[in-house]
Each structure stands twice: as C-alpha cells, then as structure tokens.
Amino acid sequence: MKLPSLSGHEIFATPGLRAVLDAISMAGGEARLVGGCVRNALLGEAIEDIDIATDLIPEQVKKAANEAGLKFIATGIEHGTVTVIGAGNGFEVTTLRRDIESDGRRAVVKYTDDWSADAARRDFTLNALYCSDDGEVFDPLGGFADLESRTIRFVGDAEARIREDYLRILRFFRFISQYGRGKTDAEGLAACAQLKDGLRQLSRERIGQEFRKLLGGVRAPEVAALMNQTGVSRILFGVDLSDRVLASVNAKAETLGVAADYTTLLTAALPLPADQQSSLLRLSNAQTRTLNALQSATVPTPVLGDIERKMALYRVGAQTWSRAVLLAWANLGSGAVEDWKKLLELSKTWQQPVFPLTGEDVLAIGVEAGPHVGRILKLLEDWWIADGFTANRDELLSRLAARHNDWS
C-alpha cells in the first residue's frame, strides 16, 4: 500500500521541533515522530502532543540536547524517555525499546535499534505509525489500513497487549469512541471482556482521564453499550452506564445547537450521586460542586410557569441551568423543540436581578459579625426570591429590622 507523505505538514512548523530533530541527527541518531501526532496528522485532526522515537539511548539524547543548547528533563528515564525543550515546547524523546516484563501496570524495558520491535510493543496498530523529519511515513505493522477504515485493533495478540497494561482495555473503548468508524474488532472486544478484572489494578486518576476523553467521543453512547455488554462498566463503576440517556443528550444538544460539556455528559452517563462520581473518577472539589449543583437543580421543563423558571434559573446560575435543560429534555424526550429552546435561552433573554442587600446591611443594624450574618442574608434572599424578586431594598431592610432577632 502506498503511504501518504506528511512533507510540508504544519506539524513541522511547531516551534522547537526542528531544533530537537536536528540535535538528534547531529549526534548521529535517527528520529521519527510517532504515535498520536502521526495518526492525527494523517487524519487531519488536531494534534496535542508530539512524541519522538529515536535509536539513541537516553544518555546520548541528553548529550545531544546539551550540545545543541537545548534544555531537557529526565521525565521517564526508567522507560527511556527524556523531555527535550525547544522554543518553550516539550517533546518526549523515547529510545526504541521492547517490553521484557510487565505486571499489568508497569513494564521493564530493554533498548533496541529495531523499529519493528518498538512498534510491536505499542497498543493499537493506528498508533504504530512513524514519520521521519522529511515527512516520510513508516508503517511497520500495516496500521495505515486500519487508520483508513478507522478500525481500532490491538497490535498482535490482543490478550498479550492487555496483560502488559490493563489500562489498554479502557483505551480500546476510548479510541473507538474518538476515532472508530468501522465495525468493532471482535477479537479485541472479546479480550477486553475476558480480562476486565485487571481493571481493578488501575488508579482512579488514570480511569478518570480516559473516561473523560471517552465521553467526548462521537461514538460514546455506542461504546457505553459495549462496556455494559462486556461487564467493563460494572468493574469500573459498580453500575451499568446509561447509554440511552447519553445518546439522547447528544441528539438533543445537536437539535438545540449546543455542545454538551463533560459535566452534562457525565451526569447523563453515570447514574450515581456526585460524591460517588467524584470518588470513582478522582474529580476536583470544583468539579464535584458543579455536579452537585446540577443534580440538585430544579428540573426545568416547559410546564414551569414564568416565575418558576426565573426562580430556578436564579438559584443555579446560567451554566447549570443550560445543563439542566439539556438533561431534562434528554430524559423526558417529549415537548416541542421551540419550547425547550425558549427554556434554554432564558438565561440570555432574562436580565437576572441583583439581590439588594449585603452583609454590611446586616452589620449596620447591630448584628455581630459571624456565620449568622450569612444565614440572615440567605433567609432574606429566599423570601425575596419566593416573592418573585419584587421586594425593593427598603422593604428588605424593613423585614431585616423586624425579623433579625428571630434569625440570629
């Protein structure tokens, strides 16, 4: 099969890349771009990180960087990786290697000068593509055919690849979600089902990183169904994923002309309370608060009256409101499109009022500073909201003067 060339591709205009490639060449080594950057360049998709493979060993890479006046960091030296800095960008430069031992999470590697051996240790065939500094593409394992058909296939024996690193099970599903377009590889799917218990070895951080990317893929609902079918969902989360709700969210988002963000997709896909989601995926405190806000929000539907809509929107804010509208429509599945669009657009068309009082007003009537100041303000604001935001500042001050002793 004739392979395309990446000569002249914008990837080679990445600041600092040429300096790193030239440094390796000047030291007598060969350098090739490898993995995701080559895959995405060939697909015409966005490129995140640029990884480089070389036949130089790490000490030679560091020496080459020094001689070229480039800085470096020994980021993964035990696996043969040195990050070389060019024009402020970091490029991971990894020595060709083969895995000689693995416990399902970490591998012991041995350096080699065999490009095919290096390719054979990679996860999927479409990630085992290389590109020289002049744009020539190398395909040691026939991965370009899988790239063209968008088939996600393990390199060599699927079970062997998974036993080397059980994260590859989740990556298999993630890659189908992001890049897969053809029929799911039956051998790979069967191997994932067979070895799914190995997922228990993984850290929650690694699971969270992969799952976030998976949910953002165009085939996420279909992949969620496959994860349920193989039992992978229950190993990871203790429950099946809500593939139908996830599909509905994506469909409704497209109808409304919006994009479903991670918070919305996660709430749709994983039917668990926010605190459990956070624990399973090691989410940040801010992410957990966002999920809690969405899960506890009033369900916005077209049957809500005008003031009810505004009260709910005011309490949760515009962003949570938009997420809640999308989820409500996805779950209910009924109602005219225009009615849901009006709900969604309320956050843009309604000028939300500003609560007229502050903590200074509470202190000004003699209430001592402390947590009860906030409680009093909250009670006043709740009354103001329930009254339809009609009370003005004077009316609120009057109510504060009359009731603050009861509330303190």
HELIX and SHEET records of a PDB file:
HELIX    1   1 GLU A   10  ALA A   13  5                                   4    
HELIX    2   2 LEU A   17  MET A   26  1                                  10    
HELIX    3   3 GLY A   36  LEU A   43  1                                   8    
HELIX    4   4 PRO A   58  GLU A   67  1                                  10    
HELIX    5   5 ILE A   77  HIS A   79  5                                   3    
HELIX    6   6 TRP A  115  ALA A  120  1                                   6    
HELIX    7   7 THR A  125  ASN A  127  5                                   3    
HELIX    8   8 GLY A  143  SER A  149  1                                   7    
HELIX    9   9 ALA A  158  GLU A  164  1                                   7    
HELIX   10  10 LEU A  167  GLN A  178  1                                  12    
HELIX   11  11 ALA A  186  GLN A  194  1                                   9    
HELIX   12  12 LYS A  196  GLN A  201  5                                   6    
HELIX   13  13 ARG A  204  LEU A  215  1                                  12    
HELIX   14  14 ALA A  220  THR A  230  1                                  11    
HELIX   15  15 VAL A  232  PHE A  237  1                                   6    
HELIX   16  16 ASP A  243  LEU A  256  1                                  14    
HELIX   17  17 TYR A  262  ALA A  269  1                                   8    
HELIX   18  18 ALA A  274  LEU A  281  1                                   8    
HELIX   19  19 ASN A  285  SER A  296  1                                  12    
HELIX   20  20 ASP A  306  VAL A  316  1                                  11    
HELIX   21  21 ALA A  318  LEU A  332  1                                  15    
HELIX   22  22 VAL A  337  THR A  349  1                                  13    
HELIX   23  23 GLY A  359  ALA A  364  1                                   6    
HELIX   24  24 PRO A  371  ALA A  386  1                                  16    
HELIX   25  25 ARG A  393  TRP A  407  1                                  15    
SHEET    1   A 7 LYS A  71  GLY A  76  0                                        
SHEET    2   A 7 THR A  81  GLY A  86 -1                                        
SHEET    3   A 7 ASN A  89  THR A  95 -1                                        
SHEET    4   A 7 ASP A  51  THR A  54  1                                        
SHEET    5   A 7 ALA A  31  VAL A  34 -1                                        
SHEET    6   A 7 TYR A 130  SER A 132 -1                                        
SHEET    7   A 7 VAL A 137  PHE A 138 -1                                        
SHEET    1   B 2 ARG A  97  SER A 102  0                                        
SHEET    2   B 2 ALA A 107  TYR A 111 -1                                        
END                                                                             
